[in-house]
Amino acid sequence: MSEAAVISRRSTNEGSAPSAGSVLIIDDEIAIRESLETLLLLEGYEVECAATGEEGMVRLGERPYDLVLLDLALPDRNGIDLLRDLRNQDSQISIIMITAYGTVENAVKAMQAGAVNFVQKPWDNEKLLADVRAAVARHRAEEENIQLKRALKQRYNFENIVGKGEPMLKIFDLVAQVAPSRSTVLLQGESGTGKELIAKAIHLNSPRRDRPFVPVNTGSMPPDLLESTLFGHVKGAFTSAVASKKGLFEIADRGTLFLDEIGTMGMDTQSKILRVLQDRKFMHLGGVHELQVDVRIIAATNVDLKQHVRDGKFREDLFYRLNVITVDLPPLRQRKEDIPLLVEFFLHRYSDENERQLRRITPEALRPLLTYSWPGNVRELENVIERAVVLSSGTEIGPELLPDHIAGRGTTLPMLEHRGDASLFDIMEDCERHIILDMLEKCNWNQTEAAERFHVPLSTLNQKIKRLNIEIKKKTRE
């Protein structure tokens, strides 16, 4: 079909009925491209063509398509490898592989790489059109499903919670279901996975949204201070109680109390929490009068509470009171499809906060972010992007702005560069200081989290911090 005829046909289609779908043809033979283009244009499809794999990648980057018809043998790329790259660029795209070399082995490879069908040249027009219709319908159904879930996310205002993969979409659905209820919710997940953000989303989408959301990190306080913080005290209840003080249960009345790191709570405090959950009543420390409150509890833990119950560290009756509705937050290494979205989100946030014009990360910088294991999860990724924005003097983030251990650059520990007369003790101290500082930075300077990841008591880590004269920085963001 001539170029003029194609343009004429496209104009006719654009001015009349809605398109049957958009198709990208990638084939190096001009006769094949023109034959497929004519066939599809007559059926009402929008059609674009590319003669090489690289041209096809560029076109897919310029606009979305419902379907790609891809030749197996291209002059610049292997069709199977290109298929994988196209799927990485657009995970929802439907791809039909077309080849003159129709072997079972090629068909299996194509389907394993993500093709929805495999067609051999010369093809039967009616069968090919049926395959095209089915592939376009499949793609549009998936896109519609994704759009509905995105609309659900937007409707329920899950502010600052970024994710398009199936694990996070399931969590959005679950949060939307449980938010309007009065039920207690238990959030489980590693440190840095965003448990407090989910807790806030539940509160903001509940009938309590206009009442207080009160967070408390139960693992960062000694038992006596925690009980006083939660339940309040009367004047004279203990030596430093020079005046009566309300507790967080009172402050959160008719709202939501978020108990973070509840797995570290002492047994005595657990008993009192259980009573509030059962009777909605408690007393101030040192008080004699019962107070009644209406508080929804959302608890969070980064430890296995069931194992704590078995070990006698957590009350079984409290566990079952908390475990009414459980939301399991996946670690970032299990939702890597969300990393580009998270990078873009944090890049815009910290560019705006620091009055920078950064809006892009290079492919060379994104690649190691996709392969890194992220032990600190989303919080660690956020810190990495914030650091890169602050250190950047250009308009984009390149790999040189990433920490050495993420970018894959070889690092030399300071102790290996020590002066020749350094003692073994001095070298070991420098090594220990370097390792502790590195872990604290990964944990956003949360000493409790760093101690957990080192598998040592918090008191042990604090002693080492003091002995090594390590300066603790302020947390940047929870």
N, C-alpha and C positions, 0 to 999 in steps of 0.2 A: 504494500500500500504506500502511495507517495506521501511525502511530508505534508503537502497541501491538503490531501484528502483526509489525513489523520487529524490535522488542525480543524478542518471543516467538521469532521465527525465529532470531535471533542466539543466544539462550540454548540453543535446541535444537542448533544447530551447535556451540557451545562445549562442550556436554556429551557429544557423540558423536564422530564421525570427525574426524580431523585436517583442518584447513582446506585447501581447494584452492588458496588464495592470498589475498593481501590487496589490495584494490582501492580507490582513491580516485577518486570521480566529482566532477568540477568542471564544473558546468553551472548557468546561472541559471534555467532553466525547471524548475519543481517537478515537472511531469508527466514530463519526461524523466528527472529524477533518480530518481523513484519507480519508473518502468518499468525502468530499468537495474538499480536496487537489487534489485527483486523477482526479475528474471531471474537475477542473479548469486547472490543468497542461496539460491535453489532449487538452484543447482549447487554449493553448499558453499563459496562464497567469503565471506570477511570483507569487509564493505563499509562505507565511510564516505563522506559527501557534503559538498560545499562549494558555496555558491551564487555565490561571487565568487573572483576570482583571488587576492586577498589572503588570504581565508579558506583557500584551498587551500594557499598557501605556509606558513601557520601550521600547518595539519594535518600537512604533510610534515615540518615542523620538529619536531613532537611525537613522531613515530614513523616507521619505515620502511614502505614499501609495495612490493609486487611490481609493481604496475601503476597508472598514472593514465589514466583516460578523460577527455579534456580537450576542452571545447567551444571552437571557434575564435572565436566571437563572445561575449564576456563584457561586462557593463556597465562594469567598471572597468579591464579590461586587454585588450590585443590578445593573442589566443591564441598566436600565434607567439612574441611577446616573452616571454609567461609560460612557454611551453615551454622556452625557453632558460634562464630563471631557475630553473625546476624542475630542469633538468639540471645547472646550476651548483651547486645545493644538494645534489643526489644524482646523481652522474655515472653510476651504474649503473641508475637507475630506467628501467623501460620505460614508454613513453607512446604511447597511441593517440589520434590527433586525430579528433574527431567534429564534423561540420558539416552544415548544411543547404545550404551553398553549395559543392558539390563540383566545383571546377574543377581542371584539370591544374596550373595555376599554384600554387594553394593546396596541393595535394598535394606538389608539388616543394619548396615552401618548408618545409612541415612535415617532410619527410624530411631535408632539408638541416639543419634545426635540431635533429634528433635523434629525431624520432618513429619508432617501429618500424612503424607502419601508419596508414592514413587511411581513415575510414569515413564514408559519407554517410548522412544522415537522409532518409527512414526506413530503418532497417537491417533486414537479415534476421537473425533471432535465431540460427539455427544457424551462419551464417557469422561473426557477431560472437563467439559463444562459442568457435568454433574459433580466431579471431584472439586472443581473450583467453587461451586455454590456451597458444597458442604464445608469446605475449609473456611470460606468467608463467614458463613453462618456460625461456625464454631468460634472464630475469632471475635465476632461481634457479641456473641453471648457472653464470652469471658470478659470483654471490655465493659459490657453493661453491668455485669456482676461487680466488677471492680469499682465502677462509677457509683453504684448503689452503696457499696461499703464506704467509699470516700464521702458520699453525701451523709451517711450515718455518722461518720467521724466528725464532719463539719457541724452537723446538727447538734451533736452533743458536746461541741466545744472542747475537744481534748487538746487544750492549749499546750504547746511545747512537747507533745508526744508525737514523734515522727515514725512512720512505718507504713510500708505498702505490702510487705510480705504476709503470707498466710498466718504465721504465728501471731503477729501483732493485730491483724484484722480480726482474728478470733477473740483476742483480748478486748478490742473495741466493742465487739458484739456483746461479750459477756458483761463488760462494765455498763453498757447501755441497759442491759436487762436488770442488773442487780441494783443500780444506782437509786431507783425510786423506792426501794424497799427499806425496811428498818433493820434488816439482817446484818449481823456481824460479818466482816470480811477479813480473811487472812491472805496477805500477799506474801508469796514465797519467791525468792530469787537471789542470785548472787549480789554482792555489793556493787552499786553503780548501774543497776539495770533499770532504775527509774521507779522504784516502788512508791516514793512520796508523790511523784507526778500522777501516778494512777490513783492514789488515795485522794488527791485533790480533785481529779476528774470525777470520781464517784461522788464526792461531796457537792461539787458544783452542779451536778446533774440530778441531785436529790431534792426533796422538798425542804431540806435544811440549808439550802444554798445561801440564804440570807442571814444565817446564824454563823457563829465562829467555827473555823477549822483550826484546831489546836494541835500542832505536832510536838512530840517529845521523844528524844532519843533516850530510851530507858537504859541503854548499855553504857552511856557516858557518865552516869551518876552513881555515887555510893548509895546503898540501900536506904539509909536514914534520910538523905537529901531527896531521893526519889519519892519516898512516901510523903514527905512534907510538900514536895512539888505537886504531886498528884492530888492529895487529899486536903492540903492546907493544914494550918495549926492554929491553936489558940495561944494567946500571950502566956508566956511562962511554961509552955509545953517542954522546952529544953533550954539550955543555957543561953543560947543566942536568940531565942524567940522573944524579942522585946516588944513585939506587937502581933496581933492576930493577922493571919494572912489567908486569903482564898487559895484553894488549890485549882489545878487545871480542870478537874471534873466540874467544878462550879462554873468556871469561865466558859467551858464548852457546853453548858446546859442548853438543850434543844439544838445543839450543833453536832460536830463530829470531833472525836478525840483520836488522833493517830499515834499509836504506840509503836515506835520503830525499834528494831532489835529486841523484840520481846523475849527472845530465847535466852537473853543474858539476865533476865529479871530473877531476883532471889525468891525463894520459896515463900517467905512471909508475905512479901508484896503480892505474889501470885494469889495467895489466899484472899487478900483484900480486893484484888481486881475481880476475882471470881464472885465475891459477894455482890459487888456492884452490878455485874452482869446478870446475876440471878434476881436480886431484889431491887436494883436501882437505888440502893441506899448505902451511905457510908457515914463515918464520923471524922471530924478534924482530929489530928494528933493532939492528944491531951484534952479533947472535948468529950462531952457526955450526951450531946443531943444528935440524933440522927438527921441527916439531910437527904432529901430525895431529889434525884436528877433524871433528866431524859437525855441521854448521851448515846450516840451511835459510836461503836468502837470499830476502828479499822486497825488491825495489827499487821506488822511486817517482820519477817525474819529472813536471815541469810544462812541459817543453820537448819539441820534436819530435826524438827520438833518431835517427830515420832521417835527418833533415836534418843533424844533427850528424855522423853517419857520412859523409854526402856532403861535408860541409865539412871533414872531417879532424879534427874535435874529439872524436870518440868512436870507439873501436875497433870495427870491424865484428864481429870474432870475439866480443868481449865482449857486444855487442848481441844476437847470436843465442843466446849462453849465457843471457842474462837473459830473452829474449823467448820463453820456453817456453810460458808461459800469460800472456796479457795481459788485464787488467781495465781497461776504459775507464770512468772516472767522469764522468758528465755534469755540466756546470755547472748552478748553481741556476736560471738563466734558462731551461733546457730541461726543468726538472721542477717547474714552478710549482704543480702540483697538490699538491706536498708541503709548500708553504710554511705553510698553516694548521696542519698537524701539527707542523712544526718550531717554529712560534711557540708552540703549546701546550706542547710539550716543554720549550723553554727558559724559558717563563714559569713553569712549575711548578718547574723546577730552581732558578732564581735567586730566586723567591719564597721557597722553602724555605731556601736558603743565607742570604738576607738577612732571614729571619723576617718576611716580609710575607704578607698574605692575598690577594695578587693571583692571580686565576684566570681573568681574562677580558680580551680585547682588543676594543675596539669595532669595529663594521663600518667606521666612518670611518677608523680607524687601520689596519685590515687591508687596505683597498682600495689605498693607495699601496704597501704591501709586495708586493702581487700584481703591480703594474705596474712596479716598479723593476727595473733590469737586473742588480743584484747582481754587480758586478765582483769583489768579494771573496768571493763564494759563501756557503756555509753559515757560514763563520767570521764573515763580516761581519754576517749576519743574527743570529747568536748575540750578537755585541757590541752590536748595536742593541737587542735585547731586554734584555740585562743592564743596559745604560745606562738604558733606560726604567723597569725595575723599581727601580733604585737611586734614580732621580730622582722616582719616583711618591710622592705623599702620599695617594692615594686607594685605591680597591679595583679599579680597572680601568685599562688602558692606552688612552689617547686619542691622537689625532694630534699634540697639543701636546707629547707626550713623544718624538716621533721627530725625528731630525736634520732640519734645514731642507732639505737636498738630497734627502731621501727623501720628506718630507711635501709637497714642492712649494712651500714658502714661498720667496719671493724673498729672497735674501741679498745683503748689501752687504759687499764685501771691506773689511777694515780700512783699506787705503790710501786708499779713496775718502772716508773720514771723517777724514782726517788734518788736522792744523792747517794753516792757510793758508800758513805759512812753511816747510813741509817741502820738502826738496830732492827732485828726481827720484830720486836715488840712495836716499834714505830710503824713498820710496814703493815703489820697485821691490824693496827688501829686504823690506819688510812683505808685499808681494804674494807673493814667493818663499817667505817663512816660512810664510804662510798655506797655500799650495798643498802644501808639503812636510809640514806638520803634518796636513793633511787626508788626504793619502795614507798617512802612517804610521798614523793612526788606523784607516783602512780596512783596512790590512794587519796590524792587531793588533801594531803596533810592530816588525814584522819588516823590518829594513832591507834584507836581501837581496831580499825580495819586492817592496818599494817600488822599489828600483833597477831591477828587471826590468820593472816596470810603467811606470816613467819612461823605459825604454830607455837607461839610462846605466850605466856601470860602478859597482860598489859603492863604489870609492874616491872617485869623483866626488861621490856622494851624501854620503858621510861627511865630505868636505871642506866641503860646503855646510852640513851640520848643525853642524859646529864653528864655521864662520864666522858663522852666524846665531844661535849660542848657543841651539840648540834642545835642550830637555831630553828625553831618551829615557825613556819610561815602560816599566815592566816589562810583558811580555806577560801578558794576562789568562788565556788558555787556548789551547792548540793544538787 
